[in-house]
Amino acid sequence: MDPVSLLVGGALLAAGFLAGRLGRRRTAPPPPVTPLCGCGHTLSQHDRETHTCYAELRRDNYDKRGRWAGVSWVPCTCRQYVGPRPIDEVFAPPLLPPAVD
């Protein structure tokens, strides 16, 4: 091989390396994903035995003339958590029998 080809190849390699180092994009890590139910609440706001949601929702109240009259809190109407299940619930069922009261 002649020395000119080696110099041109080395220059191309160095130019590609520098372009890759300088043109690299710095991206922030994605925010952690919170698993939510269809009602918008997390698994911690659902009862494990009855599977119902015990969170409260904010509702606006209006008077007879249609004017805003304040806020009331009503219970969530979700009947069962439908979001992703924790991995220990899926692969490791409870080992002890349920407690009898």
Buried (B, 14 or more C-beta within 10 A) or exposed (E): EEEEEEEEEEEEEEEEEEEEEEEEEEEEEEEEEEEBBEBEBBBEBBEEEEEBBEBEBEEEEEEEEEEEEEEEEEEBEBEEBEBEEEEEEEEEEEEEEEEEE
